Amino acid sequence: MEREVAIQIQGLTKEYRLGVIGSGTLQRDIQSWWARLRHKEDPNKKVGSKNYGKNETFTALDGLNLTVYKGERLGIIGRNGAGKSTLLKIISRITSPTKGTIGINGRVSSMLEVGTGFHGELTGRENIYLNGAILGMTKAEVNSKIDKIIEFSEIEQFIDTPVKRYSSGMYVKLAFSVAAHLNSEIMIMDEVLAVGDLAFQKKCLDKMGDVSREEGRTILYVSHNMETIRRLCDRCVVLDKGKIVFNGDVERAIKIYSSI
Amino acid sequence: MKGTFDTLITAKSNPFRLNLKETTKYKDLIWLFVQRDFKTKYKQTILGPLWFVIQPLLTTFIFTIVFGKIAKLSTDGVPQFLFYLAGNVPWLFFSSCLNRTSATFYENVRIFGRVYFPRIAVPISTVITCFFNFLIQFIMFVAIDIILILIGANVQITWYAMLFPLLILQLGVLGMGVGIIISSLTVKYRDLQVLVSFGVQLWMYISPVVYSVASIENSTLKTLVMINPVSPAIEFMRAGWLGVGTTNWMYLGIGLAVTAVIAFVGLVIFNKTEKNFMDKI
């Protein structure tokens, strides 16, 4: 039987321009432009800094091809600057690619940070609604899950207190509970579990694994913590300098990652 | 690419595809943003929501002293305080829509950098918040208006008052249109933000807030003021609730057309900017 495709990435490339993109003020940009026009020295150039040409770029992702099937829990590992976060940002539609296409089946929820959009003055309960909506849930969906979310967060006692009075641990627990109860078919997580106590981390990972197995939810997970990768993922890709250098078994991926 | 997908992410996208349908799926989010703005604005303040009415009352009071008592500008026989209030309340709505939506990208970098939702949800919720602020101020204005009519001031409510929803819609859409154009441009040029704060101040003086169009004697100047899309809206408001004002349908039509064009241009620029602004801000 052919497996259902959740995400298909073809020839994905992302380039960033090097050097300074404009000076940030209109007046200086016009000054610099006028200087270039007369072949004079740019008055706003930093002394000693290199001149970058218009086409000098940094390639964060270099012609990536990847297919992720429904229900897979894919780990993405690689050194700093390998392109992991850029990849997640493009799939989450925070920035767009320079070249290539991505096809996605299902709703995507990205958790590149816990508690996005939390407002300190609002209570825990109010923040559940706000954060849930930001992550793509409707009010009715949050309503049907609010009891479970509060129970999972282990902070029932403080749920009607403004979150600015929360400890950082309570904050993370609440935020993660919202994320763990999302309805979306594809979840994108970037090192979000690096916070919170060990027991809660384990609880979250198990919850993620459970929903993935039971409901066929697809998970893309980026982490530098190999223990959590082993615990959650059933396939793993290794990124290096914007390219996929390995794609397959988790243990072998971890071995390759530690050798580059 | 073979197969069909719910979402297709490509390098180039058509800026004229405005994704309005997708935005309607996020109406709960827009509503929650409005609630957040209301709940958080006046927490830990003494007067709380009373600030909504204190602000227009104070500025109108100053206008009355400066333009009414000192400069002695004509108010077409209407009690000065009421005349300035009638200009000030819609003007405050327009300027708050413009000011607050013009910071959309800059103020939401954190949240926009972490999660996707149609970015237009933020300025829309801002305008709705401004509208509720306005509504409270407007009810106060109508109350003062009716009290003055009852005690026999030279003021009357006319049929033009029925145009009120159209005029407010126009001011809101215009404020948001200009605001999102500026917010898109400030992604690259921060100094435009400075321009906004005094640009709006200057805009007020070419709008009939502290004077009436009827009192302008120079006809070129009069045309210039009426070409400003805010002016017919304010004049028609005054005509409706005070019984004085220049009710010129042609200028109102021009104002509405200009508003529609600015809103469309704004949406297209905003749509184009949101795709890549994280790399530039």
Chai-1 contact restraints between the chains, C-beta under 6 A:
chainA,res_idxA,chainB,res_idxB,connection_type,confidence,min_distance_angstrom,max_distance_angstrom,comment,restraint_id
A,Q10,B,M1,contact,1.0,0.0,6.0,A-B,restraint_1
A,G22,B,K188,contact,1.0,0.0,6.0,A-B,restraint_2
A,G24,B,R190,contact,1.0,0.0,6.0,A-B,restraint_3
A,T25,B,D191,contact,1.0,0.0,6.0,A-B,restraint_4
A,L26,B,Y189,contact,1.0,0.0,6.0,A-B,restraint_5
A,L26,B,D191,contact,1.0,0.0,6.0,A-B,restraint_6
A,S92,B,Y116,contact,1.0,0.0,6.0,A-B,restraint_7
A,R93,B,Y116,contact,1.0,0.0,6.0,A-B,restraint_8
A,I94,B,Y116,contact,1.0,0.0,6.0,A-B,restraint_9
A,I94,B,M278,contact,1.0,0.0,6.0,A-B,restraint_10
A,T95,B,N276,contact,1.0,0.0,6.0,A-B,restraint_11
A,T95,B,M278,contact,1.0,0.0,6.0,A-B,restraint_12
A,T95,B,D279,contact,1.0,0.0,6.0,A-B,restraint_13
A,S96,B,K275,contact,1.0,0.0,6.0,A-B,restraint_14
A,S96,B,N276,contact,1.0,0.0,6.0,A-B,restraint_15
A,P97,B,A11,contact,1.0,0.0,6.0,A-B,restraint_16
A,T98,B,A11,contact,1.0,0.0,6.0,A-B,restraint_17
A,K99,B,A11,contact,1.0,0.0,6.0,A-B,restraint_18
A,T101,B,M1,contact,1.0,0.0,6.0,A-B,restraint_19
A,T101,B,T10,contact,1.0,0.0,6.0,A-B,restraint_20
A,I102,B,I9,contact,1.0,0.0,6.0,A-B,restraint_21
A,G103,B,M1,contact,1.0,0.0,6.0,A-B,restraint_22
A,G103,B,F5,contact,1.0,0.0,6.0,A-B,restraint_23
A,G103,B,L8,contact,1.0,0.0,6.0,A-B,restraint_24
A,I104,B,F5,contact,1.0,0.0,6.0,A-B,restraint_25
A,I104,B,T7,contact,1.0,0.0,6.0,A-B,restraint_26
A,N105,B,F5,contact,1.0,0.0,6.0,A-B,restraint_27
A,N105,B,D6,contact,1.0,0.0,6.0,A-B,restraint_28
A,S110,B,V115,contact,1.0,0.0,6.0,A-B,restraint_29
A,L112,B,R114,contact,1.0,0.0,6.0,A-B,restraint_30
A,E113,B,R114,contact,1.0,0.0,6.0,A-B,restraint_31
A,T116,B,I111,contact,1.0,0.0,6.0,A-B,restraint_32
A,T116,B,R114,contact,1.0,0.0,6.0,A-B,restraint_33
A,T116,B,V115,contact,1.0,0.0,6.0,A-B,restraint_34
A,G117,B,I111,contact,1.0,0.0,6.0,A-B,restraint_35
A,H119,B,R36,contact,1.0,0.0,6.0,A-B,restraint_36
A,H119,B,T40,contact,1.0,0.0,6.0,A-B,restraint_37
A,E121,B,T40,contact,1.0,0.0,6.0,A-B,restraint_38
A,E121,B,K43,contact,1.0,0.0,6.0,A-B,restraint_39
A,Y129,B,L32,contact,1.0,0.0,6.0,A-B,restraint_40
A,L130,B,L32,contact,1.0,0.0,6.0,A-B,restraint_41
A,L130,B,R36,contact,1.0,0.0,6.0,A-B,restraint_42
A,A133,B,D28,contact,1.0,0.0,6.0,A-B,restraint_43
A,A133,B,L29,contact,1.0,0.0,6.0,A-B,restraint_44
A,A133,B,L32,contact,1.0,0.0,6.0,A-B,restraint_45
A,I134,B,V115,contact,1.0,0.0,6.0,A-B,restraint_46
A,T138,B,D28,contact,1.0,0.0,6.0,A-B,restraint_47
A,K139,B,D28,contact,1.0,0.0,6.0,A-B,restraint_48
